[in-house]
Each structure stands twice: as structure tokens, then as C-alpha cells.
Amino acid sequence: MQYDNCGQGNLHGYARYSVMRDALNMTGRPIVYTFEPFVQPSLWPKSVGNALRTGSDIRPGYGKCLQVAETANKWAHTTGPGTWADADILEVGNKGLS
């Protein structure tokens, strides 16, 4: 399940994402919870969900792919068993990639 907060400020992100985490946990079913913290790398995302979207939307261009990879690397310390950084990109067959 991905909770996407596109284009919105994240003043209350921890509370919003935690409420969704609790609701998903109450189902009693195993669910991978992906969300976009939109904050500087910190420790709280690890306690909220499984996959932390670290990258912005991908655009054609090798430089953008590298930028997304560098951003994901900044989040590496927040990951561990059951939690990982998700660059959320896949650029395949794009003739415009330079």
C-alpha cells in the first residue's frame, strides 16, 4: 500500500502516516506500507512504514537518475530489516534518455 502525499506540505507527516500505519496493522494482514516522508533523512520513518520513497519523480536524463540515487543514499542510515529506501524509479526504453 502506498500513501502518496504529492504536492502537499508535510507539517504533520509523522502523525498522518502513523494513523495509516495503525489502521493497516489493525487489518491483521501482512501489508508492505510505502510512503513519502518529504523530510530530511531522520529516524522516524523507520518506525512508521516499510518503504520510504526517497526520490522525486524521474525525468529523462542520466543526471536525474544519478541525483535520485544520491538522494536514496542519504537515507541509507534509516533502513534495516523490514525497512528500505525506495527511489521509486524505473527508466526503461526511453529514447529520450541522454
Rosetta blueprint (number, residue, H / E / L):
1 M L
2 Q E
3 Y E
4 D L
5 N L
6 C L
7 G L
8 Q L
9 G L
10 N L
11 L L
12 H L
13 G H
14 Y H
15 A H
16 R H
17 Y H
18 S H
19 V H
20 M H
21 R H
22 D H
23 A H
24 L H
25 N H
26 M H
27 T L
28 G L
29 R L
30 P L
31 I L
32 V L
33 Y L
34 T E
35 F E
36 E L
37 P L
38 F L
39 V L
40 Q L
41 P L
42 S L
43 L L
44 W H
45 P H
46 K H
47 S H
48 V H
49 G L
50 N L
51 A E
52 L E
53 R E
54 T L
55 G L
56 S L
57 D L
58 I L
59 R L
60 P L
61 G L
62 Y H
63 G H
64 K H
65 C H
66 L H
67 Q H
68 V H
69 A H
70 E H
71 T H
72 A H
73 N H
74 K H
75 W L
76 A H
77 H H
78 T H
79 T L
80 G E
81 P L
82 G L
83 T E
84 W E
85 A E
86 D E
87 A L
88 D L
89 I L
90 L L
91 E L
92 V L
93 G L
94 N L
95 K L
96 G L
97 L L
98 S L
